[in-house]
Amino acid sequence: TAGPRPAPRVARRSAPLSAMLQCSQRTGARKLGAMPAAMFRTGALLAALAGMASSAEVARGALRGNLLVPGDQAAPELKLQVPAVAIGGSDKAGGQNEEVKASSLASEWERTHSDGHAPIRIARGPPPAKEVDGVSVSSVSANSSAASSSSGSMAVKDALAGWTIHHVFGVIIFFGFSMSLCFIIPIIRTEHEFYDAQVKGNGDKFSDYLSYRFMDWFTQRNYAPPVVLSFVTATLIVTGALIYSVLVGGSPSHALWRIFVWSTGSPAEGEVTGGGRFLGTIVTVCGLIILSLLLGIVTETFASKMTEIKSGMTRVVEGGHTVILGYSDCTRCLLEELSNARESEGGGVFVILSKEDKVVIEQKVSGDILNLRNSRVIVRSGSQSAIRDLQKVSAGSASQIVILADTTVSAEEADARSIRTLLSLKAKGWPTHGRIVVQCCSEANTNLFRQLYGPGGEDKVEVVIVGNIVAQLMARSSEQHGLATVFGMMLGFEGDEFYSEEWEELVGKTFREAVFRFPEAVALGIMKNGRCKLNPGWDYKITEGDRIIVLAEDNDAYEPVDTAWCNEEAQRGLPKSVDSPMKRNARHSPRSGRQKRFLLIGWNTKVGSLLGSLNDMVSEGSEITIYSPCPIPEREGEIQKYELQNGKHLQTKFKFHHIHVEETKFSSRIELSKLEHHTYDSVFVLADTACTNTAADERSMAVLAQLTHLHEKGPGERDFDPVVEMCEDSTFEHLKICGFTNFVHSNSLVSQALAAVTEDASVNSIYADLMSGVTNSFEFVQFEVFLSPSDKAAFHAQGSERKISFWEAAHYASLAGDISVVGWTLEVDSPGTEPKFILNPKDKTTKRVWRDQDRIVIIRSLE
């Protein structure tokens, strides 16, 4: 019974949890006074979820409004008394109703917890009462007062001492489920932020985007199925346990164990009778049959969905990604170059749309062992000119769209397919906020691609004629060994590349002064109103809006210094003018102006551009012999077509000799011996694009091996140094073993040029100016060509002690004309080794030893 005063505060205390679970090892159980029932339930739920409930009795007592904690585990008998509870100061005696309640509670307890527990004896009637400060408070025993004063740590210790497998299992399941939620929720929030920033404007729902991201992750990660299955299982167990605790009662930890046992298909667990076990076995077998039928239906649905995903029929929901339309031999290198460019941004997303099957493309991409640097590659199947398939890859929200040429057909047909694709993009105005890069095969179609998109198409569409660059490099390499390799060093993202930026502190300065104010870069020209001008002139005044074109390691790796190195040249004793051979021939084209004999082994679509480049290098009366299994009428038709499209008269300047050989005898020693290749000025070995890259390189290596064995160098004859076109990276090592270093990696050059233009459209005009052969010339020269006869004699008189710095070489070059020094050969200890080049050396002031075989890389103006 309750006295006139409220119950003491010690009986109403509810926090912390350790105070609620104080135990006594000397008594069987104790009661925590009168507390609100809701507070008891909250405490019991928190205790169960944290694994702090020492036994199932704790939770059951709390749910009944009486928190009972077991005492000595060794005691063979526990005495449970149901007292009268004082609530709100009113008297509620325990009489007959309390006995009925105790009997009901004991029956339920024995029914649900009869396995392995100590027997429970129910005492009828109210317990003895004691006076505490004039208030009658029910108690279990006199020792309960001592138990209430025990420390919180003892309570936790006693609680842990009563743990069973149910509690341990419950903590593990709940902890794993909670950690999963803590991991998933931030991911969903991050995806929602990206959706709001990049995808929402396209009209796609967040649920569609989230479903797409989940399917993409699920199909590309091998660990995804077990992770999803574990999470679903944990969700089922935790949710079922909560429902079980509400509907049936009992400890939540015990409920977790029950749901887990049931989910494994073992309903007979805990049965002791033979009939119960038999019935449980029958039910289990029936349940497994029904579950198998259900799994069959689910598996069929899941398999059809996976087939749809793997076949590339689902839509890509991305934003700011790069779409690659088509798949060709250069796609692999293109992905690596773009991934390298996006590495500083954490990687990019590249979506390939190809007519080939998605699985086939994925096998090609994965089989090449690409270094994607945290980037992702997504493949979809479809037509690159169909609007529905372009919508499938989210072409509208892409930042760049690259249209690759189909190298399996003729140049005209490849451009026709690209034109149709461009028209489809124009019809929808895609990409909305991006650019289009088109690989053009025929130079005559350049303006057509730029104007086809309509107003603003020149700024929207960039046309890259990579075949011309490869052909021009091969032609130049016949006169300057290794030129293609050095030029390729400027295309990729591995070393130094082209950048253009406006510098306010250089406005009003001359271009000469700007060149010598970049110690970490090489200034090459000016970008004005989107147009490139390499070597604008040393006296050119930089104006507002001019962007300085440089060759640098990165866009943030260089900046102009306050004082230009050239301003101190008077103190260094360098001349201000010089009458050198380069100065007298500064505007002279690198053409030799004499007749030459060329041998072309093989045939592909680059032959026309190669002949056009050779046409600008020789005089009339030169000879070209073509050795190929391609029919002679087809070759003549291709040459005439190139003449009509480009306005050149190749057959007027060259005398053509066509040699037809059977496909099976292309690398025959007998057939090759008839060519007498040692009598030609230059030999070109072209890759046969009619077959695979591997087969083309194998045929080229077989031909080179035969020609090397046939070549017998006589007195005064040159070394056999052919210009070789290769398609695969592995061929590079084979060529080095055979001693060939003058090669052109056509697929790599195409990919590097496309990637560079994709990342920065202004680079396209730099390539066009650099390789035009009309405005500028890319060459290797000796340092002595910049010296006057007297200076040259004095320089050679120094012998092995002659030294120069990079700035000194640039200064002497500036006195000879509009010439930019880009790099030079490395200083090596072994005199007989092949020279290696370095572009934009970072130390431009320290002098180095100069040898006879050293060369300087320059870009010389021809205007």
C-alpha positions in Angstrom: 0.0 0.0 0.0 1.0 3.6 -0.6 1.3 6.2 2.2 0.0 9.8 2.0 3.3 10.9 0.5 4.6 10.1 -3.0 7.0 7.2 -3.3 10.6 8.0 -2.6 12.7 9.3 -5.5 14.9 6.2 -5.3 12.0 4.1 -6.4 11.2 6.4 -9.4 14.7 6.7 -10.8 15.0 5.5 -14.5 18.5 6.3 -15.7 21.1 5.3 -16.2 20.5 1.8 -17.5 23.0 0.3 -15.1 21.0 1.6 -12.1 17.9 -0.1 -13.5 19.7 -3.5 -13.7 21.3 -3.6 -10.3 21.5 -7.2 -9.1 22.1 -9.0 -5.9 23.9 -12.4 -5.9 22.6 -13.3 -2.5 18.9 -13.2 -3.3 16.8 -14.8 -6.0 15.2 -11.6 -7.5 14.3 -8.0 -6.7 11.8 -5.4 -7.9 12.6 -1.8 -8.9 9.8 0.1 -7.3 7.0 1.8 -9.0 7.9 3.2 -12.4 5.8 4.3 -15.3 5.1 1.3 -17.6 6.3 3.1 -20.7 9.7 3.8 -19.1 10.0 0.1 -18.2 9.3 -0.9 -21.8 11.7 1.6 -23.2 14.5 0.5 -20.9 13.8 -3.2 -21.7 13.9 -2.5 -25.5 17.2 -0.6 -25.2 18.7 -3.3 -23.0 17.7 -6.0 -25.5 19.0 -4.2 -28.6 22.3 -3.5 -26.9 22.6 -7.0 -25.6 22.5 -5.9 -21.9 19.6 -8.1 -20.8 21.1 -10.8 -18.6 18.3 -13.3 -19.3 14.9 -13.6 -20.8 13.2 -13.0 -17.4 14.4 -9.4 -17.5 12.6 -8.4 -20.6 9.4 -10.3 -19.7 9.3 -8.7 -16.3 9.7 -5.3 -17.8 6.9 -5.8 -20.3 4.7 -6.7 -17.4 5.6 -3.6 -15.4 7.8 -5.6 -12.9 11.5 -5.8 -13.8 12.9 -9.0 -12.3 16.6 -9.8 -12.4 17.8 -13.4 -11.7 20.1 -13.7 -8.8 22.4 -16.6 -8.0 22.5 -18.9 -11.1 23.4 -21.8 -8.9 20.3 -21.6 -6.8 18.0 -24.5 -7.6 14.9 -22.6 -7.0 13.6 -19.0 -7.6 10.7 -17.6 -5.7 8.6 -15.2 -7.6 6.2 -12.9 -5.7 3.7 -10.6 -7.3 3.3 -7.6 -4.9 0.9 -4.8 -4.9 2.3 -1.8 -6.8 1.9 1.7 -5.7 1.0 4.0 -8.6 0.3 7.7 -8.2 0.0 7.4 -4.5 -3.3 5.4 -4.6 -3.7 2.0 -2.8 -4.0 -1.1 -5.0 -4.1 -4.2 -2.9 -2.9 -7.5 -4.2 -5.7 -10.0 -3.4 -7.3 -12.5 -5.6 -6.6 -10.6 -8.8 -2.9 -10.6 -8.2 -3.0 -14.4 -7.6 -4.7 -14.9 -10.9 -2.2 -12.6 -12.6 0.7 -14.5 -11.0 -0.7 -17.9 -12.1 -1.2 -16.6 -15.7 2.4 -15.2 -15.8 3.8 -18.5 -14.4 2.0 -20.6 -16.9 3.1 -18.4 -19.8 6.7 -18.5 -18.5 6.8 -22.2 -18.2 5.4 -22.6 -21.7 7.9 -20.4 -23.4 11.0 -21.0 -21.2 10.9 -24.5 -20.0 14.1 -25.7 -21.6 17.0 -25.7 -19.2 15.8 -23.1 -16.6 15.5 -23.6 -12.8 12.1 -24.4 -11.5 9.9 -21.5 -10.5 7.7 -21.5 -7.5 4.8 -19.0 -7.3 4.0 -17.6 -3.9 0.3 -16.5 -3.6 -0.6 -13.2 -2.0 1.2 -10.0 -1.4 4.8 -9.9 0.0 5.6 -8.5 3.4 5.6 -4.8 3.6 8.2 -2.5 5.3 8.0 1.1 6.4 10.4 3.4 4.6 10.1 6.9 5.9 6.5 6.4 6.9 5.6 4.9 3.5 4.6 1.3 3.1 6.7 -0.2 0.2 6.5 -3.7 -1.0 9.7 -5.7 -1.1 11.0 -9.1 -1.9 13.3 -9.6 1.1 15.4 -7.7 3.5 18.5 -8.3 1.3 16.9 -6.4 -1.6 17.7 -3.1 0.1 21.4 -4.0 0.1 21.1 -5.1 -3.6 19.6 -1.7 -4.6 22.8 0.0 -3.3 25.2 -2.1 -5.4 27.2 -0.3 -8.0 26.4 0.0 -11.7 29.5 -2.0 -12.7 28.3 -4.9 -10.6 25.0 -4.8 -12.3 26.6 -4.9 -15.7 28.8 -7.8 -14.6 25.9 -9.7 -13.3 24.0 -9.1 -16.5 26.8 -10.3 -18.7 27.2 -13.4 -16.5 23.7 -14.4 -17.5 24.2 -14.2 -21.2 23.3 -17.1 -23.5 23.8 -17.9 -27.1 20.6 -16.0 -27.8 22.1 -12.7 -26.6 25.4 -13.1 -28.4 23.6 -14.0 -31.6 21.2 -11.0 -31.2 24.1 -8.6 -30.7 25.9 -9.8 -33.8 22.8 -9.7 -36.0 21.8 -6.2 -34.8 25.3 -4.8 -35.0 25.8 -6.1 -38.5 22.4 -4.7 -39.6 23.1 -1.3 -38.0 26.5 -1.0 -39.7 24.9 -1.9 -43.0 22.4 1.0 -42.6 25.2 3.3 -41.6 27.0 2.4 -44.8 24.0 2.5 -47.1 22.4 5.8 -46.0 25.4 8.0 -46.8 25.8 6.3 -50.2 22.1 7.1 -51.0 22.6 10.7 -49.9 25.7 11.1 -52.1 23.9 9.6 -55.1 21.0 12.0 -54.5 23.4 15.0 -54.5 24.8 13.8 -57.8 21.3 13.3 -59.2 20.3 16.8 -58.3 23.5 18.3 -59.9 23.8 16.2 -63.1 20.7 14.1 -63.9 17.6 15.7 -62.5 17.4 18.2 -65.4 16.9 15.4 -67.9 13.5 14.5 -66.4 14.6 11.2 -64.9 13.2 10.2 -61.5 15.5 9.6 -58.6 14.1 6.1 -58.2 15.1 5.3 -61.9 18.6 6.7 -61.3 19.0 4.7 -58.1 17.8 1.5 -59.7 20.2 2.0 -62.6 23.2 2.7 -60.3 22.3 -0.4 -58.2 22.0 -2.7 -61.3 25.3 -1.3 -62.6 27.1 -2.0 -59.3 25.4 -5.4 -58.9 26.5 -6.7 -62.4 30.1 -5.3 -62.3 31.2 -6.4 -58.8 31.7 -10.0 -58.0 31.1 -9.5 -54.3 27.7 -7.8 -54.8 25.4 -11.0 -54.7 26.6 -12.3 -51.3 26.5 -8.7 -49.9 22.9 -8.2 -51.1 21.9 -11.7 -49.8 23.4 -11.1 -46.4 21.7 -7.7 -46.1 18.3 -9.1 -47.1 18.7 -12.0 -44.7 19.6 -9.6 -41.8 16.7 -7.4 -42.7 14.3 -10.3 -42.6 15.6 -11.6 -39.3 15.6 -8.2 -37.6 12.2 -7.2 -38.9 10.7 -10.6 -38.1 12.2 -10.4 -34.5 10.6 -7.1 -33.9 7.2 -8.3 -35.1 7.7 -11.5 -33.0 8.4 -9.5 -29.8 5.3 -7.4 -30.3 2.9 -10.2 -31.1 4.2 -13.1 -29.1 6.4 -11.5 -26.5 9.7 -12.6 -25.1 13.2 -11.3 -25.2 14.1 -9.6 -28.5 17.4 -11.5 -28.5 15.4 -14.7 -28.2 13.1 -13.6 -31.0 16.1 -13.0 -33.2 17.2 -16.5 -32.6 13.8 -17.9 -33.2 13.4 -16.1 -36.6 16.8 -17.2 -37.6 16.0 -20.9 -36.9 12.7 -20.6 -38.7 14.3 -19.0 -41.8 16.6 -22.0 -42.1 13.7 -24.3 -42.5 14.0 -26.1 -39.1 10.6 -25.9 -37.4 11.2 -29.0 -35.3 14.0 -27.3 -33.3 13.3 -27.6 -29.6 10.8 -30.4 -29.9 11.3 -33.3 -27.4 8.5 -35.7 -28.4 8.7 -38.2 -31.2 5.5 -37.1 -32.7 6.6 -33.4 -32.7 9.8 -34.3 -34.4 8.1 -36.3 -37.1 5.6 -33.6 -37.7 8.4 -31.0 -37.9 10.3 -33.1 -40.4 7.2 -33.5 -42.6 6.5 -29.7 -42.4 10.2 -28.9 -43.2 10.2 -31.1 -46.3 6.9 -29.6 -47.5 8.3 -26.1 -46.8 11.4 -26.9 -48.8 9.3 -28.0 -51.8 7.2 -24.9 -51.7 10.3 -22.8 -51.2 11.9 -24.5 -54.3 8.9 -23.6 -56.4 9.0 -20.0 -55.2 12.8 -19.9 -55.8 12.2 -21.2 -59.3 9.8 -18.3 -60.1 12.1 -15.7 -58.5 15.1 -17.2 -60.3 13.4 -17.1 -63.6 12.4 -13.4 -63.1 15.8 -12.5 -61.9 17.5 -14.4 -64.8 15.4 -12.5 -67.3 16.3 -9.2 -65.7 20.0 -10.1 -65.7 19.8 -11.1 -69.3 18.3 -7.7 -70.2 21.1 -6.0 -68.3 23.9 -8.1 -69.7 22.6 -7.7 -73.3 22.9 -3.9 -73.0 19.2 -3.1 -73.4 18.8 -1.0 -70.2 19.2 2.7 -70.2 22.3 4.5 -68.9 21.3 7.2 -66.4 24.4 9.4 -66.1 25.4 13.0 -66.4 28.7 14.6 -67.4 30.0 11.4 -68.9 31.8 10.7 -72.2 30.0 8.7 -74.9 32.0 6.8 -77.5 30.0 5.9 -80.5 31.5 2.9 -82.3 34.3 0.5 -81.5 37.5 0.3 -83.5 41.1 -0.8 -83.0 42.0 2.5 -81.3 39.2 2.3 -78.7 41.5 0.6 -76.2 44.2 3.3 -76.4 41.5 6.0 -76.3 40.1 4.7 -73.0 43.5 4.6 -71.4 44.3 8.1 -72.5 41.0 9.5 -71.3 41.3 7.7 -68.0 44.8 9.1 -67.6 43.4 12.6 -68.2 40.5 12.1 -65.6 42.7 10.5 -62.9 43.2 13.8 -61.1 39.3 14.1 -60.9 38.9 10.7 -59.3 38.1 8.9 -62.6 35.5 9.3 -65.3 32.5 7.4 -66.8 32.9 6.3 -70.4 29.9 4.7 -72.2 30.5 2.8 -75.4 27.6 2.3 -77.9 28.4 -0.3 -80.5 26.5 -2.5 -83.0 28.4 -5.6 -81.7 27.0 -7.6 -78.8 27.6 -6.1 -75.3 29.3 -9.2 -74.0 31.7 -9.3 -77.0 32.8 -5.7 -76.4 33.2 -6.2 -72.7 35.4 -9.2 -73.4 37.5 -7.1 -75.8 37.9 -4.3 -73.2 38.6 -6.6 -70.3 40.9 -8.8 -72.3 43.2 -5.9 -73.1 44.1 -5.4 -69.4 43.4 -1.7 -69.4 44.7 0.7 -66.8 41.5 2.8 -66.2 42.7 4.6 -63.1 39.4 4.5 -61.1 37.3 5.2 -64.3 34.3 3.1 -65.2 33.4 1.7 -68.7 29.8 0.9 -69.5 28.9 -0.8 -72.7 25.5 -0.8 -74.6 24.5 -2.4 -77.8 22.7 -0.5 -80.6 23.1 1.6 -83.6 25.1 4.8 -83.2 22.8 6.7 -85.5 19.4 5.6 -84.0 17.9 8.2 -81.7 16.4 5.6 -79.4 19.9 4.0 -78.9 21.5 7.4 -78.4 18.9 8.1 -75.7 19.8 4.8 -74.2 23.3 6.1 -73.4 22.1 9.5 -72.2 23.7 11.4 -75.1 21.8 14.5 -74.1 23.5 14.9 -70.7 27.0 13.9 -71.9 29.9 16.3 -71.7 31.6 14.9 -74.7 30.6 12.6 -77.6 33.3 10.9 -79.7 32.2 9.6 -83.1 34.8 6.9 -84.2 35.2 6.1 -87.9 34.5 2.6 -89.0 37.9 1.3 -90.2 36.4 -1.9 -91.8 34.9 0.1 -94.7 36.2 2.6 -97.2 36.9 6.2 -96.1 33.8 7.6 -98.0 31.5 5.0 -96.4 32.9 5.6 -92.9 32.4 9.3 -93.2 28.8 8.7 -94.6 28.0 6.8 -91.4 29.5 9.5 -89.2 27.4 12.1 -91.1 24.2 10.2 -90.3 25.1 9.9 -86.7 25.8 13.7 -86.6 22.4 14.4 -88.1 20.7 12.3 -85.4 22.5 14.3 -82.7 21.5 17.5 -84.4 17.9 16.5 -84.6 17.7 16.3 -80.8 20.2 19.1 -80.0 22.5 16.6 -78.2 24.6 17.0 -76.2 22.9 19.9 -74.5 26.0 21.2 -72.7 28.8 19.4 -74.4 30.9 19.0 -77.5 31.2 16.5 -80.3 34.5 15.1 -81.6 34.4 13.4 -85.0 37.1 11.2 -86.5 37.1 12.1 -90.2 38.7 9.8 -92.8 38.6 12.1 -95.8 40.1 15.6 -95.6 37.5 16.8 -98.2 34.7 16.3 -95.7 36.2 18.5 -92.9 34.1 21.6 -93.6 31.0 19.5 -94.2 31.2 18.0 -90.6 31.7 21.4 -89.1 28.8 23.1 -90.9 26.4 20.1 -90.8 25.4 20.8 -87.2 24.0 24.2 -88.1 24.7 27.6 -86.5 27.3 27.3 -83.9 28.4 24.0 -85.3 32.0 25.2 -85.6 32.2 25.6 -81.8 30.1 22.5 -81.2 31.9 20.0 -83.5 35.6 19.3 -83.6 36.9 17.4 -86.7 40.1 15.3 -86.2 41.7 14.0 -89.4 44.1 11.7 -87.7 45.0 9.6 -90.8 46.7 12.7 -92.2 48.8 13.1 -89.1 50.0 9.5 -89.2 50.8 9.7 -92.9 52.7 13.0 -92.5 54.7 11.6 -89.6 55.7 8.5 -91.7 56.8 10.8 -94.6 58.8 13.0 -92.3 60.3 10.0 -90.5 61.9 8.9 -93.7 64.2 11.9 -93.5 64.4 12.4 -89.8 64.7 9.2 -87.8 62.4 8.8 -84.8 60.4 11.9 -85.5 57.0 10.1 -85.0 58.1 8.9 -81.6 59.0 12.4 -80.4 55.8 13.8 -81.8 53.8 11.2 -79.9 55.4 12.4 -76.7 53.5 15.6 -77.1 50.1 13.9 -77.8 49.6 11.7 -74.7 48.9 12.7 -71.1 51.8 10.8 -69.7 54.5 13.5 -70.0 54.2 17.1 -71.3 51.2 18.2 -73.3 49.8 21.4 -74.8 48.1 24.1 -72.6 46.9 27.6 -73.4 46.2 30.3 -70.8 45.9 34.0 -70.5 48.4 35.9 -68.3 47.7 39.5 -67.4 51.3 40.2 -66.3 52.4 39.4 -69.9 50.1 41.9 -71.6 52.2 44.4 -73.5 55.3 42.2 -73.4 57.0 40.8 -76.5 56.7 37.1 -77.4 60.4 36.8 -77.0 60.3 38.0 -73.4 57.3 35.7 -72.7 59.3 32.7 -73.9 62.1 33.3 -71.4 59.8 33.9 -68.4 58.6 30.2 -68.2 61.3 28.1 -66.6 58.9 25.1 -66.2 57.4 25.3 -69.7 58.1 26.0 -73.4 56.1 28.8 -75.0 55.3 28.0 -78.6 52.7 30.5 -79.8 49.5 32.4 -79.3 45.8 31.4 -79.2 43.8 34.4 -80.3 40.0 34.2 -80.8 40.1 30.4 -81.0 42.8 30.4 -83.7 46.3 29.0 -83.2 49.4 30.8 -84.3 52.7 29.0 -83.6 55.8 31.2 -83.8 54.0 34.5 -84.1 57.3 36.4 -84.2 59.8 37.4 -81.5 58.6 41.0 -81.6 54.9 40.2 -81.4 53.2 42.3 -78.7 50.9 40.3 -76.5 47.5 41.9 -76.1 44.5 41.3 -73.9 42.7 38.1 -74.7 45.8 36.4 -76.1 46.4 32.9 -74.6 50.0 31.7 -74.4 50.4 28.2 -75.9 52.9 26.2 -73.9 54.2 22.6 -73.6 54.1 21.8 -69.9 53.7 18.9 -67.5 50.4 20.0 -66.2 48.2 23.1 -66.3 49.2 24.1 -62.7 52.8 23.2 -63.0 54.0 26.4 -64.6 53.7 30.2 -64.2 55.7 33.2 -65.5 58.5 34.6 -63.3 59.1 38.3 -62.8 62.4 38.6 -64.7 63.0 37.1 -68.2 66.2 35.2 -68.7 66.8 37.0 -72.0 67.1 40.3 -70.2 70.4 39.2 -68.7 71.9 38.0 -71.9 74.3 41.0 -72.2 75.8 40.1 -68.9 76.3 36.5 -70.1 78.3 37.6 -73.1 75.9 36.1 -75.7 75.7 37.7 -79.1 72.6 39.7 -80.2 72.8 38.7 -83.8 74.5 36.0 -85.8 74.9 35.1 -89.5 74.2 31.4 -89.3 73.1 28.8 -92.0 69.7 28.4 -90.3 69.2 32.2 -90.5 69.9 32.2 -94.2 67.5 29.3 -94.8 65.0 30.1 -92.1 62.0 30.3 -94.4 63.1 27.4 -96.6 60.8 24.4 -96.7 62.3 21.1 -95.4 61.8 19.6 -98.9 64.9 18.2 -100.4 64.0 19.3 -103.9 65.6 16.2 -105.5 64.4 13.1 -107.1 63.9 10.1 -104.8 62.9 6.5 -105.1 60.4 5.1 -102.5 59.2 1.5 -101.9 55.8 0.9 -100.3 55.2 -2.6 -99.0 51.5 -3.1 -98.2 48.3 -1.1 -98.7 45.7 0.6 -96.5 43.6 3.8 -96.4 46.5 6.0 -95.4 48.4 5.5 -98.7 46.7 8.6 -100.3 47.8 10.9 -97.5 51.3 9.3 -97.5 51.7 9.9 -101.2 50.4 13.5 -100.8 53.0 14.2 -98.0 55.8 12.7 -100.1 54.6 14.8 -103.1 55.5 18.0 -101.1 59.0 16.7 -100.2 60.5 15.7 -103.6 60.9 17.0 -107.1 59.2 15.8 -110.3 60.5 12.5 -111.7 60.6 10.7 -108.4 59.6 7.0 -108.4 57.3 5.0 -106.2 57.0 1.2 -106.3 54.0 -0.4 -104.5 54.2 -4.0 -103.5 50.9 -5.4 -102.3 48.3 -8.2 -102.8 45.7 -5.4 -103.4 44.4 -5.5 -107.0 46.2 -2.9 -109.2 42.9 -1.3 -110.6 41.8 -0.7 -107.0 45.1 1.0 -106.2 44.9 3.3 -109.2 41.3 4.2 -108.4 42.3 5.2 -104.8 45.1 7.4 -106.1 42.8 9.1 -108.7 40.2 9.7 -106.0 42.8 11.3 -103.7 43.9 13.6 -106.5 40.4 14.8 -107.2 39.6 15.4 -103.6 42.8 17.3 -102.7 43.7 18.9 -106.0 47.1 17.2 -106.3 48.6 15.6 -109.4 50.5 12.7 -108.0 50.9 10.9 -111.3 52.5 13.9 -112.8 55.3 14.1 -110.2 55.7 10.4 -109.5 56.4 7.4 -111.7 54.3 4.6 -110.3 55.4 0.9 -110.5 52.8 -1.6 -109.3 53.8 -5.1 -108.2 51.0 -7.5 -107.4 51.7 -10.5 -105.2 49.4 -13.3 -104.0 48.2 -13.1 -100.4 49.9 -16.3 -99.4 53.2 -15.2 -100.9 53.3 -11.7 -99.4 56.2 -12.5 -97.1 57.9 -14.9 -99.4 61.7 -14.6 -99.6 61.7 -15.2 -103.3 59.1 -12.5 -104.0 60.8 -10.0 -101.7 64.2 -10.6 -103.2 62.9 -9.3 -106.6 62.3 -5.9 -105.1 66.0 -5.1 -104.5 65.0 -2.9 -101.6 68.5 -1.7 -100.9 68.4 0.5 -104.1 65.6 2.7 -102.7 66.0 5.9 -100.7 63.2 5.1 -98.3 61.2 1.9 -97.5 57.7 2.1 -95.9 56.1 -1.0 -94.4 52.3 -0.4 -94.0 50.0 -2.4 -91.8 47.3 -4.3 -93.7 44.1 -3.1 -92.1 42.1 -5.7 -94.0 43.0 -8.2 -91.3 43.3 -8.0 -87.5 45.9 -6.0 -85.7 47.8 -9.1 -84.6 47.8 -10.6 -88.1 48.9 -7.2 -89.7 51.8 -6.9 -87.3 52.8 -10.5 -87.8 53.0 -10.0 -91.6 55.0 -6.8 -91.2 57.5 -8.6 -88.8 57.8 -11.5 -91.3 58.6 -9.1 -94.2 61.1 -7.1 -92.1 62.9 -10.3 -91.0 63.2 -11.4 -94.6 64.4 -8.0 -95.9 67.0 -7.8 -93.1 68.4 -11.1 -94.0 68.4 -10.2 -97.7 70.1 -6.9 -97.1 73.9 -7.0 -97.7 75.4 -3.6 -97.1 78.0 -2.7 -99.7 80.6 0.1 -99.7 78.9 3.4 -99.4 75.4 2.0 -99.0 73.0 3.1 -96.2 71.8 1.0 -93.3 68.4 -0.7 -93.8 66.2 1.8 -91.8 62.6 1.3 -93.0 59.6 3.3 -91.6 57.3 0.8 -90.1 53.6 1.2 -89.2 52.6 -1.0 -86.2 49.2 -1.6 -84.6 49.9 -3.3 -81.2 52.0 -2.3 -78.2 53.7 -5.7 -78.1 55.1 -5.2 -81.6 57.3 -2.4 -80.2 59.4 -4.9 -78.3 59.7 -7.1 -81.3 60.9 -4.2 -83.5 63.5 -3.2 -80.9 64.9 -6.8 -80.8 65.3 -6.7 -84.6 67.0 -3.3 -84.3 64.2 -1.2 -85.9 63.4 2.1 -84.0 61.9 4.2 -86.8 58.2 3.2 -86.4 54.8 4.8 -86.2 52.2 3.4 -83.7 49.1 4.4 -85.8 46.4 3.3 -83.3 48.2 5.0 -80.4 48.6 8.3 -82.4 44.9 8.2 -83.4 43.8 7.6 -79.8 46.1 10.2 -78.3 45.0 12.9 -80.7 41.3 12.1 -80.2 41.7 12.1 -76.4 43.6 15.4 -76.4 41.0 17.1 -78.6 38.2 15.6 -76.4 39.7 17.2 -73.3 40.7 20.5 -74.9 39.3 21.5 -78.3 42.0 24.2 -78.9 44.6 21.4 -79.2 43.0 20.5 -82.6 44.2 23.7 -84.2 47.7 23.2 -82.7 48.0 19.8 -84.4 46.7 21.2 -87.7 49.2 24.1 -87.6 52.1 21.9 -86.5 51.6 19.1 -89.1 50.5 21.2 -92.0 53.9 21.5 -93.5 52.9 24.9 -94.8 53.0 27.3 -91.9 55.4 25.4 -89.6 57.9 22.5 -89.7 58.7 20.0 -86.9 62.3 19.0 -87.2 65.5 17.7 -85.6 68.6 19.8 -86.1 72.2 20.1 -84.8 73.1 23.0 -82.6 75.8 24.1 -84.9 73.3 25.3 -87.6 72.6 28.3 -85.4 76.2 29.4 -85.2 78.2 31.5 -87.5 81.3 29.9 -89.1 83.6 31.6 -86.6 81.5 30.6 -83.6 81.2 27.1 -84.9 84.9 26.7 -85.1 85.4 28.1 -81.6 82.6 25.8 -80.3 84.3 22.7 -81.9 87.7 23.7 -80.6 86.4 23.1 -77.0 86.3 19.4 -77.8 84.7 17.3 -75.1 84.4 20.3 -72.9 81.9 22.1 -75.1 78.7 22.9 -73.1 75.5 24.7 -73.6 72.3 25.3 -71.6 68.7 25.0 -72.9 68.2 28.8 -72.6 71.4 29.4 -74.6 70.2 27.1 -77.4 66.8 28.9 -77.4 68.6 32.2 -77.6 70.8 31.2 -80.6 67.6 29.8 -82.3 65.8 33.0 -81.8 68.6 34.9 -83.6 68.2 32.6 -86.7 64.4 33.3 -87.2 61.0 32.4 -85.8 62.1 29.1 -84.3 60.9 27.5 -81.0 63.2 25.1 -79.2 61.0 22.3 -77.8 63.5 19.8 -76.5 66.8 18.0 -77.1 68.5 14.6 -76.7 69.4 13.3 -73.3 72.9 13.4 -72.0 74.0 9.7 -71.7 77.3 8.1 -70.8 77.3 5.4 -73.5 78.4 7.0 -76.8 77.1 4.2 -79.1 73.5 4.0 -77.8 70.4 5.3 -79.6 69.8 8.9 -78.6 66.7 9.6 -76.5 64.8 12.8 -76.5 63.3 14.9 -73.7 60.8 17.6 -74.2 60.6 20.7 -72.0 63.6 20.0 -69.8 62.9 21.4 -66.3 66.5 22.7 -65.8 67.0 25.3 -68.5 69.9 27.2 -67.0 72.5 24.5 -66.2 75.0 23.8 -69.0 75.5 20.2 -70.3 78.1 18.5 -72.4 77.2 18.6 -76.1 78.2 15.6 -78.4 78.3 15.3 -82.2 75.2 13.0 -82.2 73.1 15.3 -80.1 70.1 17.0 -81.7 67.7 19.8 -80.9 63.9 19.5 -81.4 62.5 22.7 -83.0 59.3 24.1 -84.5 60.3 26.3 -87.4 58.1 28.9 -89.1 57.9 28.7 -92.9 55.9 31.9 -93.4 
